[in-house]
Amino acid sequence: MIPGGRHDDATNDEQTEHSDFYDRHCCPSRATFFSGLYPTEHGVWNNVEVGNALSRGLFDDVRLWSEDLSDSGYEMYFSGKWHVSAVESPTDRGWEMTPNPRAQARDNRSKPAANKPNTREWGLYTKLNESPQPHPAEREEAQIIRPGYPTYTHYGTKDNPFNDRNVIDDAISRIAARAKELSGGSSQPWCQYIGPLGPHDPYFVPQQYLDMYNIEDIELPASFHDPMLDKPALYRRTRDRFAQLTEQEHREALRHYLAFCTYEDALFGDVLKALDESGERDNTVVIYLSDHGDYAGEHGLWCKGLPNFRSAYHIPALIRWPQELHNPGRIVDAFVSLADFAPTFLELAEVAYDRKMTGRSLLPFLRDEPAADWRQEMFTQSNGNELYGIQRSVMTDRYKYVFNGFDYDELYDLQADPDELFNLAQKPEYEGIVRELCGKLWKFAHAHDDVCINPYIMVALAPHGPGVAFR
């Protein structure tokens, strides 16, 4: 399995099923993937390594599917990005880490105290102030100058971005070593997690992949010029960070992002080739997915963050299951989540578990069987990023409602407005829709231990409070 950060569509082959998933923000998404739980249940709300993180790791009683497989006799191989906990590493959760330091989890640096701020980031600013010229005299292409912050360069070229080539090479060496073990008679089951970081901002890619895209062919998204006047002010403030870039630079950024996706696809192809050469293709389930998407210019935004647009949540997942995937090439019109992989893996491995999971096994879809009582809504939870911001959302096949505790809410008719340009939340004729979706949102909150329900007059800001869940 290879989590990355892409959100573009991918192509099916005869043994692959492509489904669409909804998750956002690295660490909460990864914790959901490994646990089968939502943030209210697993305890990871934000990126755990930042100085003012709300949470540094999982709740004490949370168990990951990797532990179940390890305890059941699986050999567990891990290389690449972890980003689930700042106080634990993959080895604490059943994995064997690679001996290659450049292919190890990037965030196993120093383990901060679980409940104290991490002041390590101040070193960046003291070094910045020691520079004789902390900011360039004139802005260069792709640069965003930020007084008092380091100058940010949005895109460029680099031969081995984020050391992802090292991660892949390490994984391939593990595949080759296992092939030798198989030839010697070993038959122990195994699971391998390969975690390159890209495609991720800033978009620095090898030149050969950038050359595959002609800048004249790059078109900005239909929502690029959305002024977002009917959306939360934080959305506009985030977009304004990129206002220094010209429209041509925005197109170049999209070109670099797409090239980054192609580069990661090529790395994935190298893994598949190694698996084919090992002789294990036909009895191996392969998953290719990501932890979040990228705004990629939609609404003038880049990277990922609090704005609750589908480009940040809507991610691909490709599954190859030779000889077992029934009726391949299908498009499944169902709401699925990263939380669904934990029960899926355990059912695939025939490993029993008796704990609660929010996710559900995807095996009925893979076997082209009916999935009884499958969810009809998709819910999201966020307690914000480094600046925080309480946000919850619910999406049906037509509407998406976003409760923003820090600003006014959002409602989009996804059938009439797939680009999420027109916020209907304040229009009186949609009051009934807002109330109905608030009821669904709070029912989900009650079922999944979400205590974002304080009735204090200064923070109880939803148009319809938790009481509507019981009417």
TORKOL-4160 file (C-alpha; in steps of 0.2 Angstrom, whole numbers, padded with zeros to 4 digits, m for minus):
471
<pt num="1" X="0000" Y="0000" Z="0000"/>
<pt num="2" X="0007" Y="0017" Z="m0005"/>
<pt num="3" X="m0002" Y="0032" Z="0003"/>
<pt num="4" X="0003" Y="0049" Z="m0005"/>
<pt num="5" X="m0006" Y="0065" Z="m0007"/>
<pt num="6" X="m0014" Y="0065" Z="m0025"/>
<pt num="7" X="m0032" Y="0068" Z="m0029"/>
<pt num="8" X="m0032" Y="0067" Z="m0048"/>
<pt num="9" X="m0041" Y="0052" Z="m0056"/>
<pt num="10" X="m0032" Y="0036" Z="m0061"/>
<pt num="11" X="m0036" Y="0023" Z="m0074"/>
<pt num="12" X="m0043" Y="0006" Z="m0070"/>
<pt num="13" X="m0035" Y="m0010" Z="m0077"/>
<pt num="14" X="m0043" Y="m0027" Z="m0078"/>
<pt num="15" X="m0039" Y="m0031" Z="m0060"/>
<pt num="16" X="m0041" Y="m0014" Z="m0052"/>
<pt num="17" X="m0056" Y="m0005" Z="m0044"/>
<pt num="18" X="m0056" Y="0014" Z="m0042"/>
<pt num="19" X="m0066" Y="0021" Z="m0028"/>
<pt num="20" X="m0067" Y="0039" Z="m0021"/>
<pt num="21" X="m0063" Y="0043" Z="m0003"/>
<pt num="22" X="m0066" Y="0058" Z="0008"/>
<pt num="23" X="m0053" Y="0063" Z="0021"/>
<pt num="24" X="m0041" Y="0078" Z="0024"/>
<pt num="25" X="m0026" Y="0084" Z="0035"/>
<pt num="26" X="m0012" Y="0072" Z="0036"/>
<pt num="27" X="m0011" Y="0065" Z="0054"/>
<pt num="28" X="m0030" Y="0063" Z="0057"/>
<pt num="29" X="m0032" Y="0055" Z="0041"/>
<pt num="30" X="m0018" Y="0043" Z="0044"/>
<pt num="31" X="m0024" Y="0039" Z="0061"/>
<pt num="32" X="m0041" Y="0035" Z="0054"/>
<pt num="33" X="m0033" Y="0024" Z="0040"/>
<pt num="34" X="m0024" Y="0014" Z="0053"/>
<pt num="35" X="m0038" Y="0013" Z="0067"/>
<pt num="36" X="m0054" Y="0013" Z="0057"/>
<pt num="37" X="m0060" Y="0027" Z="0069"/>
<pt num="38" X="m0064" Y="0046" Z="0067"/>
<pt num="39" X="m0054" Y="0059" Z="0077"/>
<pt num="40" X="m0066" Y="0060" Z="0091"/>
<pt num="41" X="m0063" Y="0041" Z="0094"/>
<pt num="42" X="m0044" Y="0040" Z="0090"/>
<pt num="43" X="m0038" Y="0056" Z="0097"/>
<pt num="44" X="m0027" Y="0064" Z="0083"/>
<pt num="45" X="m0034" Y="0081" Z="0078"/>
<pt num="46" X="m0020" Y="0089" Z="0069"/>
<pt num="47" X="m0002" Y="0087" Z="0063"/>
<pt num="48" X="0006" Y="0080" Z="0079"/>
<pt num="49" X="0023" Y="0088" Z="0076"/>
<pt num="50" X="0019" Y="0106" Z="0076"/>
<pt num="51" X="0023" Y="0117" Z="0092"/>
<pt num="52" X="0005" Y="0120" Z="0097"/>
<pt num="53" X="m0003" Y="0104" Z="0092"/>
<pt num="54" X="m0019" Y="0100" Z="0101"/>
<pt num="55" X="m0014" Y="0081" Z="0102"/>
<pt num="56" X="0002" Y="0072" Z="0100"/>
<pt num="57" X="m0004" Y="0054" Z="0098"/>
<pt num="58" X="m0018" Y="0041" Z="0099"/>
<pt num="59" X="m0029" Y="0038" Z="0114"/>
<pt num="60" X="m0022" Y="0025" Z="0125"/>
<pt num="61" X="m0035" Y="0012" Z="0121"/>
<pt num="62" X="m0034" Y="0014" Z="0102"/>
<pt num="63" X="m0027" Y="m0002" Z="0093"/>
<pt num="64" X="m0021" Y="m0002" Z="0075"/>
<pt num="65" X="m0024" Y="m0015" Z="0062"/>
<pt num="66" X="m0005" Y="m0017" Z="0060"/>
<pt num="67" X="m0005" Y="m0024" Z="0078"/>
<pt num="68" X="m0018" Y="m0037" Z="0074"/>
<pt num="69" X="m0009" Y="m0043" Z="0059"/>
<pt num="70" X="0008" Y="m0043" Z="0068"/>
<pt num="71" X="0000" Y="m0053" Z="0082"/>
<pt num="72" X="m0007" Y="m0065" Z="0070"/>
<pt num="73" X="0010" Y="m0070" Z="0063"/>
<pt num="74" X="0012" Y="m0057" Z="0048"/>
<pt num="75" X="0029" Y="m0050" Z="0044"/>
<pt num="76" X="0026" Y="m0031" Z="0044"/>
<pt num="77" X="0037" Y="m0020" Z="0034"/>
<pt num="78" X="0036" Y="m0001" Z="0035"/>
<pt num="79" X="0046" Y="0012" Z="0025"/>
<pt num="80" X="0042" Y="0031" Z="0023"/>
<pt num="81" X="0031" Y="0043" Z="0031"/>
<pt num="82" X="0022" Y="0039" Z="0047"/>
<pt num="83" X="0014" Y="0055" Z="0054"/>
<pt num="84" X="0002" Y="0047" Z="0066"/>
<pt num="85" X="0010" Y="0050" Z="0082"/>
<pt num="86" X="0024" Y="0061" Z="0089"/>
<pt num="87" X="0026" Y="0050" Z="0104"/>
<pt num="88" X="0026" Y="0033" Z="0095"/>
<pt num="89" X="0034" Y="0026" Z="0080"/>
<pt num="90" X="0029" Y="0012" Z="0068"/>
<pt num="91" X="0039" Y="m0001" Z="0078"/>
<pt num="92" X="0027" Y="0003" Z="0093"/>
<pt num="93" X="0013" Y="m0003" Z="0082"/>
<pt num="94" X="0018" Y="m0019" Z="0075"/>
<pt num="95" X="0030" Y="m0014" Z="0061"/>
<pt num="96" X="0048" Y="m0018" Z="0057"/>
<pt num="97" X="0057" Y="m0002" Z="0051"/>
<pt num="98" X="0069" Y="m0001" Z="0037"/>
<pt num="99" X="0087" Y="0001" Z="0042"/>
<pt num="100" X="0089" Y="0014" Z="0029"/>
<pt num="101" X="0088" Y="0031" Z="0038"/>
<pt num="102" X="0083" Y="0041" Z="0023"/>
<pt num="103" X="0068" Y="0030" Z="0020"/>
<pt num="104" X="0062" Y="0030" Z="0038"/>
<pt num="105" X="0047" Y="0039" Z="0045"/>
<pt num="106" X="0051" Y="0058" Z="0044"/>
<pt num="107" X="0043" Y="0063" Z="0060"/>
<pt num="108" X="0053" Y="0051" Z="0072"/>
<pt num="109" X="0065" Y="0065" Z="0077"/>
<pt num="110" X="0063" Y="0070" Z="0095"/>
<pt num="111" X="0048" Y="0065" Z="0105"/>
<pt num="112" X="0040" Y="0080" Z="0114"/>
<pt num="113" X="0031" Y="0079" Z="0130"/>
<pt num="114" X="0013" Y="0074" Z="0126"/>
<pt num="115" X="0004" Y="0089" Z="0134"/>
<pt num="116" X="0017" Y="0103" Z="0132"/>
<pt num="117" X="0020" Y="0115" Z="0118"/>
<pt num="118" X="0035" Y="0110" Z="0107"/>
<pt num="119" X="0046" Y="0126" Z="0106"/>
<pt num="120" X="0058" Y="0118" Z="0093"/>
<pt num="121" X="0051" Y="0129" Z="0079"/>
<pt num="122" X="0058" Y="0145" Z="0086"/>
<pt num="123" X="0075" Y="0140" Z="0080"/>
<pt num="124" X="0069" Y="0143" Z="0062"/>
<pt num="125" X="0066" Y="0162" Z="0066"/>
<pt num="126" X="0082" Y="0165" Z="0076"/>
<pt num="127" X="0092" Y="0158" Z="0061"/>
<pt num="128" X="0081" Y="0169" Z="0049"/>
<pt num="129" X="0086" Y="0184" Z="0059"/>
<pt num="130" X="0104" Y="0180" Z="0058"/>
<pt num="131" X="0104" Y="0181" Z="0039"/>
<pt num="132" X="0112" Y="0196" Z="0032"/>
<pt num="133" X="0097" Y="0198" Z="0020"/>
<pt num="134" X="0082" Y="0188" Z="0027"/>
<pt num="135" X="0071" Y="0192" Z="0012"/>
<pt num="136" X="0075" Y="0195" Z="m0007"/>
<pt num="137" X="0076" Y="0212" Z="m0013"/>
<pt num="138" X="0063" Y="0208" Z="m0027"/>
<pt num="139" X="0051" Y="0193" Z="m0028"/>
<pt num="140" X="0057" Y="0180" Z="m0040"/>
<pt num="141" X="0046" Y="0167" Z="m0049"/>
<pt num="142" X="0036" Y="0156" Z="m0038"/>
<pt num="143" X="0041" Y="0165" Z="m0022"/>
<pt num="144" X="0029" Y="0172" Z="m0009"/>
<pt num="145" X="0038" Y="0185" Z="0002"/>
<pt num="146" X="0031" Y="0185" Z="0020"/>
<pt num="147" X="0039" Y="0198" Z="0032"/>
<pt num="148" X="0045" Y="0189" Z="0047"/>
<pt num="149" X="0043" Y="0172" Z="0040"/>
<pt num="150" X="0054" Y="0162" Z="0028"/>
<pt num="151" X="0052" Y="0166" Z="0010"/>
<pt num="152" X="0041" Y="0152" Z="0002"/>
<pt num="153" X="0045" Y="0145" Z="m0015"/>
<pt num="154" X="0029" Y="0137" Z="m0022"/>
<pt num="155" X="0036" Y="0126" Z="m0036"/>
<pt num="156" X="0052" Y="0121" Z="m0044"/>
<pt num="157" X="0063" Y="0106" Z="m0050"/>
<pt num="158" X="0072" Y="0093" Z="m0039"/>
<pt num="159" X="0079" Y="0076" Z="m0043"/>
<pt num="160" X="0073" Y="0067" Z="m0028"/>
<pt num="161" X="0059" Y="0077" Z="m0019"/>
<pt num="162" X="0056" Y="0072" Z="m0001"/>
<pt num="163" X="0068" Y="0058" Z="m0003"/>
<pt num="164" X="0054" Y="0048" Z="m0011"/>
<pt num="165" X="0065" Y="0038" Z="m0022"/>
<pt num="166" X="0074" Y="0032" Z="m0007"/>
<pt num="167" X="0058" Y="0026" Z="0001"/>
<pt num="168" X="0054" Y="0016" Z="m0015"/>
<pt num="169" X="0071" Y="0009" Z="m0017"/>
<pt num="170" X="0070" Y="0003" Z="0001"/>
<pt num="171" X="0053" Y="m0005" Z="m0002"/>
<pt num="172" X="0059" Y="m0014" Z="m0018"/>
<pt num="173" X="0074" Y="m0021" Z="m0009"/>
<pt num="174" X="0062" Y="m0028" Z="0004"/>
<pt num="175" X="0052" Y="m0036" Z="m0010"/>
<pt num="176" X="0068" Y="m0044" Z="m0018"/>
<pt num="177" X="0074" Y="m0050" Z="m0001"/>
<pt num="178" X="0057" Y="m0058" Z="0002"/>
<pt num="179" X="0058" Y="m0067" Z="m0015"/>
<pt num="180" X="0074" Y="m0075" Z="m0010"/>
<pt num="181" X="0065" Y="m0081" Z="0007"/>
<pt num="182" X="0051" Y="m0088" Z="m0004"/>
<pt num="183" X="0063" Y="m0098" Z="m0015"/>
<pt num="184" X="0071" Y="m0105" Z="0002"/>
<pt num="185" X="0054" Y="m0111" Z="0007"/>
<pt num="186" X="0047" Y="m0097" Z="0018"/>
<pt num="187" X="0028" Y="m0096" Z="0017"/>
<pt num="188" X="0025" Y="m0083" Z="0031"/>
<pt num="189" X="0011" Y="m0070" Z="0027"/>
<pt num="190" X="0017" Y="m0052" Z="0026"/>
<pt num="191" X="0011" Y="m0034" Z="0024"/>
<pt num="192" X="0021" Y="m0020" Z="0017"/>
<pt num="193" X="0017" Y="m0001" Z="0019"/>
<pt num="194" X="0026" Y="0011" Z="0008"/>
<pt num="195" X="0024" Y="0029" Z="0012"/>
<pt num="196" X="0032" Y="0042" Z="0000"/>
<pt num="197" X="0027" Y="0060" Z="0004"/>
<pt num="198" X="0023" Y="0067" Z="m0013"/>
<pt num="199" X="0014" Y="0074" Z="m0021"/>
<pt num="200" X="0015" Y="0088" Z="m0008"/>
<pt num="201" X="0018" Y="0106" Z="m0008"/>
<pt num="202" X="0029" Y="0114" Z="m0012"/>
<pt num="203" X="0029" Y="0106" Z="m0029"/>
<pt num="204" X="0047" Y="0102" Z="m0033"/>
<pt num="205" X="0048" Y="0088" Z="m0046"/>
<pt num="206" X="0061" Y="0080" Z="m0058"/>
<pt num="207" X="0063" Y="0090" Z="m0074"/>
<pt num="208" X="0059" Y="0075" Z="m0085"/>
<pt num="209" X="0041" Y="0074" Z="m0078"/>
<pt num="210" X="0039" Y="0092" Z="m0079"/>
<pt num="211" X="0043" Y="0091" Z="m0097"/>
<pt num="212" X="0028" Y="0079" Z="m0100"/>
<pt num="213" X="0016" Y="0094" Z="m0098"/>
<pt num="214" X="0015" Y="0109" Z="m0109"/>
<pt num="215" X="0011" Y="0125" Z="m0100"/>
<pt num="216" X="0000" Y="0130" Z="m0115"/>
<pt num="217" X="m0011" Y="0115" Z="m0111"/>
<pt num="218" X="m0014" Y="0119" Z="m0092"/>
<pt num="219" X="m0031" Y="0127" Z="m0088"/>
<pt num="220" X="m0035" Y="0133" Z="m0071"/>
<pt num="221" X="m0050" Y="0126" Z="m0062"/>
<pt num="222" X="m0067" Y="0133" Z="m0066"/>
<pt num="223" X="m0068" Y="0140" Z="m0048"/>
<pt num="224" X="m0051" Y="0149" Z="m0048"/>
<pt num="225" X="m0058" Y="0166" Z="m0049"/>
<pt num="226" X="m0071" Y="0163" Z="m0035"/>
<pt num="227" X="m0070" Y="0179" Z="m0024"/>
<pt num="228" X="m0077" Y="0168" Z="m0010"/>
<pt num="229" X="m0087" Y="0183" Z="m0003"/>
<pt num="230" X="m0101" Y="0172" Z="0003"/>
<pt num="231" X="m0088" Y="0160" Z="0012"/>
<pt num="232" X="m0079" Y="0161" Z="0028"/>
<pt num="233" X="m0066" Y="0175" Z="0029"/>
<pt num="234" X="m0053" Y="0163" Z="0034"/>
<pt num="235" X="m0055" Y="0155" Z="0017"/>
<pt num="236" X="m0051" Y="0172" Z="0009"/>
<pt num="237" X="m0037" Y="0175" Z="0020"/>
<pt num="238" X="m0029" Y="0159" Z="0016"/>
<pt num="239" X="m0031" Y="0162" Z="m0003"/>
<pt num="240" X="m0024" Y="0179" Z="m0001"/>
<pt num="241" X="m0007" Y="0171" Z="0004"/>
<pt num="242" X="m0006" Y="0166" Z="m0014"/>
<pt num="243" X="m0011" Y="0183" Z="m0021"/>
<pt num="244" X="0008" Y="0188" Z="m0025"/>
<pt num="245" X="0008" Y="0174" Z="m0039"/>
<pt num="246" X="0003" Y="0179" Z="m0056"/>
<pt num="247" X="m0010" Y="0169" Z="m0066"/>
<pt num="248" X="0004" Y="0162" Z="m0076"/>
<pt num="249" X="0013" Y="0156" Z="m0060"/>
<pt num="250" X="m0004" Y="0148" Z="m0054"/>
<pt num="251" X="m0004" Y="0138" Z="m0071"/>
<pt num="252" X="0014" Y="0134" Z="m0068"/>
<pt num="253" X="0010" Y="0128" Z="m0050"/>
<pt num="254" X="m0003" Y="0117" Z="m0057"/>
<pt num="255" X="0009" Y="0110" Z="m0071"/>
<pt num="256" X="0021" Y="0106" Z="m0057"/>
<pt num="257" X="0008" Y="0097" Z="m0046"/>
<pt num="258" X="0002" Y="0086" Z="m0061"/>
<pt num="259" X="0020" Y="0082" Z="m0065"/>
<pt num="260" X="0022" Y="0077" Z="m0046"/>
<pt num="261" X="0007" Y="0065" Z="m0048"/>
<pt num="262" X="0015" Y="0057" Z="m0063"/>
<pt num="263" X="0032" Y="0055" Z="m0054"/>
<pt num="264" X="0023" Y="0046" Z="m0040"/>
<pt num="265" X="0014" Y="0035" Z="m0052"/>
<pt num="266" X="0031" Y="0031" Z="m0060"/>
<pt num="267" X="0037" Y="0026" Z="m0043"/>
<pt num="268" X="0022" Y="0015" Z="m0040"/>
<pt num="269" X="0025" Y="0007" Z="m0056"/>
<pt num="270" X="0042" Y="0002" Z="m0051"/>
<pt num="271" X="0035" Y="m0006" Z="m0035"/>
<pt num="272" X="0022" Y="m0016" Z="m0046"/>
<pt num="273" X="0036" Y="m0022" Z="m0058"/>
<pt num="274" X="0047" Y="m0028" Z="m0043"/>
<pt num="275" X="0031" Y="m0037" Z="m0036"/>
<pt num="276" X="0029" Y="m0045" Z="m0053"/>
<pt num="277" X="0047" Y="m0051" Z="m0054"/>
<pt num="278" X="0046" Y="m0058" Z="m0036"/>
<pt num="279" X="0032" Y="m0070" Z="m0042"/>
<pt num="280" X="0020" Y="m0064" Z="m0029"/>
<pt num="281" X="0009" Y="m0053" Z="m0040"/>
<pt num="282" X="m0006" Y="m0066" Z="m0040"/>
<pt num="283" X="m0007" Y="m0068" Z="m0022"/>
<pt num="284" X="m0005" Y="m0050" Z="m0016"/>
<pt num="285" X="m0018" Y="m0037" Z="m0013"/>
<pt num="286" X="m0011" Y="m0020" Z="m0018"/>
<pt num="287" X="m0019" Y="m0003" Z="m0012"/>
<pt num="288" X="m0014" Y="0014" Z="m0019"/>
<pt num="289" X="m0021" Y="0028" Z="m0010"/>
<pt num="290" X="m0018" Y="0045" Z="m0002"/>
<pt num="291" X="m0021" Y="0054" Z="0015"/>
<pt num="292" X="m0028" Y="0070" Z="0008"/>
<pt num="293" X="m0029" Y="0080" Z="m0009"/>
<pt num="294" X="m0024" Y="0097" Z="m0014"/>
<pt num="295" X="m0034" Y="0112" Z="m0018"/>
<pt num="296" X="m0024" Y="0113" Z="m0034"/>
<pt num="297" X="m0030" Y="0131" Z="m0038"/>
<pt num="298" X="m0048" Y="0128" Z="m0035"/>
<pt num="299" X="m0055" Y="0144" Z="m0027"/>
<pt num="300" X="m0038" Y="0151" Z="m0029"/>
<pt num="301" X="m0031" Y="0140" Z="m0016"/>
<pt num="302" X="m0016" Y="0128" Z="m0015"/>
<pt num="303" X="m0010" Y="0115" Z="m0003"/>
<pt num="304" X="m0023" Y="0109" Z="0010"/>
<pt num="305" X="m0030" Y="0117" Z="0025"/>
<pt num="306" X="m0047" Y="0122" Z="0033"/>
<pt num="307" X="m0057" Y="0127" Z="0018"/>
<pt num="308" X="m0069" Y="0112" Z="0017"/>
<pt num="309" X="m0069" Y="0109" Z="m0002"/>
<pt num="310" X="m0070" Y="0092" Z="m0010"/>
<pt num="311" X="m0053" Y="0094" Z="m0018"/>
<pt num="312" X="m0045" Y="0092" Z="m0001"/>
<pt num="313" X="m0056" Y="0078" Z="0004"/>
<pt num="314" X="m0059" Y="0068" Z="m0012"/>
<pt num="315" X="m0045" Y="0056" Z="m0015"/>
<pt num="316" X="m0042" Y="0041" Z="m0026"/>
<pt num="317" X="m0040" Y="0023" Z="m0020"/>
<pt num="318" X="m0035" Y="0009" Z="m0032"/>
<pt num="319" X="m0036" Y="m0009" Z="m0027"/>
<pt num="320" X="m0028" Y="m0024" Z="m0037"/>
<pt num="321" X="m0034" Y="m0041" Z="m0031"/>
<pt num="322" X="m0029" Y="m0054" Z="m0045"/>
<pt num="323" X="m0041" Y="m0068" Z="m0047"/>
<pt num="324" X="m0053" Y="m0062" Z="m0033"/>
<pt num="325" X="m0059" Y="m0045" Z="m0039"/>
<pt num="326" X="m0076" Y="m0048" Z="m0046"/>
<pt num="327" X="m0082" Y="m0038" Z="m0061"/>
<pt num="328" X="m0067" Y="m0026" Z="m0062"/>
<pt num="329" X="m0068" Y="m0009" Z="m0069"/>
<pt num="330" X="m0084" Y="m0004" Z="m0061"/>
<pt num="331" X="m0088" Y="0013" Z="m0054"/>
<pt num="332" X="m0095" Y="0012" Z="m0037"/>
<pt num="333" X="m0107" Y="0026" Z="m0032"/>
<pt num="334" X="m0105" Y="0025" Z="m0013"/>
<pt num="335" X="m0098" Y="0035" Z="0001"/>
<pt num="336" X="m0082" Y="0027" Z="0007"/>
<pt num="337" X="m0069" Y="0033" Z="0019"/>
<pt num="338" X="m0051" Y="0029" Z="0025"/>
<pt num="339" X="m0059" Y="0022" Z="0040"/>
<pt num="340" X="m0065" Y="0008" Z="0030"/>
<pt num="341" X="m0048" Y="0000" Z="0026"/>
<pt num="342" X="m0045" Y="m0006" Z="0044"/>
<pt num="343" X="m0060" Y="m0018" Z="0044"/>
<pt num="344" X="m0056" Y="m0022" Z="0026"/>
<pt num="345" X="m0038" Y="m0028" Z="0029"/>
<pt num="346" X="m0043" Y="m0038" Z="0044"/>
<pt num="347" X="m0057" Y="m0047" Z="0035"/>
<pt num="348" X="m0045" Y="m0050" Z="0020"/>
<pt num="349" X="m0033" Y="m0058" Z="0032"/>
<pt num="350" X="m0047" Y="m0068" Z="0041"/>
<pt num="351" X="m0041" Y="m0060" Z="0058"/>
<pt num="352" X="m0055" Y="m0058" Z="0071"/>
<pt num="353" X="m0058" Y="m0042" Z="0081"/>
<pt num="354" X="m0070" Y="m0037" Z="0094"/>
<pt num="355" X="m0068" Y="m0018" Z="0096"/>
<pt num="356" X="m0079" Y="m0005" Z="0088"/>
<pt num="357" X="m0074" Y="0003" Z="0072"/>
<pt num="358" X="m0083" Y="0017" Z="0063"/>
<pt num="359" X="m0077" Y="0010" Z="0046"/>
<pt num="360" X="m0085" Y="m0005" Z="0037"/>
<pt num="361" X="m0076" Y="m0018" Z="0026"/>
<pt num="362" X="m0076" Y="m0014" Z="0008"/>
<pt num="363" X="m0076" Y="m0033" Z="0003"/>
<pt num="364" X="m0094" Y="m0033" Z="m0003"/>
<pt num="365" X="m0089" Y="m0020" Z="m0016"/>
<pt num="366" X="m0073" Y="m0030" Z="m0021"/>
<pt num="367" X="m0084" Y="m0045" Z="m0023"/>
<pt num="368" X="m0098" Y="m0036" Z="m0032"/>
<pt num="369" X="m0110" Y="m0041" Z="m0018"/>
<pt num="370" X="m0124" Y="m0030" Z="m0011"/>
<pt num="371" X="m0117" Y="m0019" Z="0004"/>
<pt num="372" X="m0132" Y="m0020" Z="0016"/>
<pt num="373" X="m0137" Y="m0003" Z="0024"/>
<pt num="374" X="m0122" Y="0006" Z="0017"/>
<pt num="375" X="m0120" Y="0024" Z="0023"/>
<pt num="376" X="m0130" Y="0038" Z="0014"/>
<pt num="377" X="m0120" Y="0052" Z="0021"/>
<pt num="378" X="m0102" Y="0057" Z="0023"/>
<pt num="379" X="m0096" Y="0066" Z="0039"/>
<pt num="380" X="m0081" Y="0076" Z="0042"/>
<pt num="381" X="m0073" Y="0082" Z="0058"/>
<pt num="382" X="m0060" Y="0095" Z="0061"/>
<pt num="383" X="m0054" Y="0105" Z="0076"/>
<pt num="384" X="m0043" Y="0115" Z="0064"/>
<pt num="385" X="m0025" Y="0116" Z="0060"/>
<pt num="386" X="m0011" Y="0126" Z="0068"/>
<pt num="387" X="m0022" Y="0141" Z="0070"/>
<pt num="388" X="m0037" Y="0130" Z="0075"/>
<pt num="389" X="m0055" Y="0131" Z="0069"/>
<pt num="390" X="m0070" Y="0120" Z="0074"/>
<pt num="391" X="m0078" Y="0113" Z="0059"/>
<pt num="392" X="m0090" Y="0099" Z="0055"/>
<pt num="393" X="m0098" Y="0094" Z="0039"/>
<pt num="394" X="m0111" Y="0082" Z="0032"/>
<pt num="395" X="m0113" Y="0078" Z="0013"/>
<pt num="396" X="m0127" Y="0068" Z="0005"/>
<pt num="397" X="m0129" Y="0064" Z="m0013"/>
<pt num="398" X="m0135" Y="0082" Z="m0016"/>
<pt num="399" X="m0131" Y="0094" Z="m0003"/>
<pt num="400" X="m0116" Y="0098" Z="0008"/>
<pt num="401" X="m0118" Y="0108" Z="0024"/>
<pt num="402" X="m0102" Y="0114" Z="0034"/>
<pt num="403" X="m0104" Y="0120" Z="0052"/>
<pt num="404" X="m0090" Y="0133" Z="0055"/>
<pt num="405" X="m0088" Y="0137" Z="0073"/>
<pt num="406" X="m0077" Y="0152" Z="0068"/>
<pt num="407" X="m0087" Y="0160" Z="0055"/>
<pt num="408" X="m0104" Y="0158" Z="0045"/>
<pt num="409" X="m0109" Y="0141" Z="0038"/>
<pt num="410" X="m0109" Y="0134" Z="0021"/>
<pt num="411" X="m0122" Y="0125" Z="0011"/>
<pt num="412" X="m0119" Y="0119" Z="m0007"/>
<pt num="413" X="m0131" Y="0110" Z="m0020"/>
<pt num="414" X="m0118" Y="0098" Z="m0027"/>
<pt num="415" X="m0129" Y="0093" Z="m0041"/>
<pt num="416" X="m0132" Y="0111" Z="m0047"/>
<pt num="417" X="m0116" Y="0118" Z="m0041"/>
<pt num="418" X="m0102" Y="0105" Z="m0042"/>
<pt num="419" X="m0088" Y="0118" Z="m0041"/>
<pt num="420" X="m0095" Y="0124" Z="m0024"/>
<pt num="421" X="m0096" Y="0142" Z="m0030"/>
<pt num="422" X="m0113" Y="0147" Z="m0022"/>
<pt num="423" X="m0116" Y="0147" Z="m0003"/>
<pt num="424" X="m0134" Y="0144" Z="0000"/>
<pt num="425" X="m0133" Y="0143" Z="0019"/>
<pt num="426" X="m0140" Y="0160" Z="0023"/>
<pt num="427" X="m0155" Y="0159" Z="0010"/>
<pt num="428" X="m0171" Y="0158" Z="0019"/>
<pt num="429" X="m0178" Y="0145" Z="0007"/>
<pt num="430" X="m0165" Y="0133" Z="0012"/>
<pt num="431" X="m0168" Y="0134" Z="0031"/>
<pt num="432" X="m0177" Y="0117" Z="0030"/>
<pt num="433" X="m0162" Y="0109" Z="0022"/>
<pt num="434" X="m0150" Y="0116" Z="0034"/>
<pt num="435" X="m0160" Y="0110" Z="0049"/>
<pt num="436" X="m0161" Y="0093" Z="0042"/>
<pt num="437" X="m0143" Y="0092" Z="0039"/>
<pt num="438" X="m0139" Y="0099" Z="0056"/>
<pt num="439" X="m0149" Y="0085" Z="0063"/>
<pt num="440" X="m0139" Y="0072" Z="0054"/>
<pt num="441" X="m0123" Y="0080" Z="0059"/>
<pt num="442" X="m0127" Y="0080" Z="0077"/>
<pt num="443" X="m0134" Y="0062" Z="0077"/>
<pt num="444" X="m0117" Y="0056" Z="0070"/>
<pt num="445" X="m0108" Y="0067" Z="0083"/>
<pt num="446" X="m0118" Y="0058" Z="0097"/>
<pt num="447" X="m0114" Y="0041" Z="0090"/>
<pt num="448" X="m0096" Y="0044" Z="0089"/>
<pt num="449" X="m0092" Y="0053" Z="0105"/>
<pt num="450" X="m0090" Y="0070" Z="0098"/>
<pt num="451" X="m0092" Y="0083" Z="0112"/>
<pt num="452" X="m0092" Y="0098" Z="0101"/>
<pt num="453" X="m0108" Y="0103" Z="0110"/>
<pt num="454" X="m0104" Y="0116" Z="0123"/>
<pt num="455" X="m0120" Y="0126" Z="0126"/>
<pt num="456" X="m0111" Y="0142" Z="0133"/>
<pt num="457" X="m0119" Y="0157" Z="0124"/>
<pt num="458" X="m0102" Y="0163" Z="0116"/>
<pt num="459" X="m0098" Y="0146" Z="0108"/>
<pt num="460" X="m0115" Y="0138" Z="0104"/>
<pt num="461" X="m0116" Y="0145" Z="0087"/>
<pt num="462" X="m0124" Y="0132" Z="0076"/>
<pt num="463" X="m0140" Y="0137" Z="0068"/>
<pt num="464" X="m0148" Y="0121" Z="0075"/>
<pt num="465" X="m0140" Y="0114" Z="0091"/>
<pt num="466" X="m0137" Y="0096" Z="0096"/>
<pt num="467" X="m0155" Y="0095" Z="0103"/>
<pt num="468" X="m0162" Y="0092" Z="0085"/>
<pt num="469" X="m0154" Y="0075" Z="0085"/>
<pt num="470" X="m0167" Y="0069" Z="0097"/>
<pt num="471" X="m0183" Y="0076" Z="0089"/>
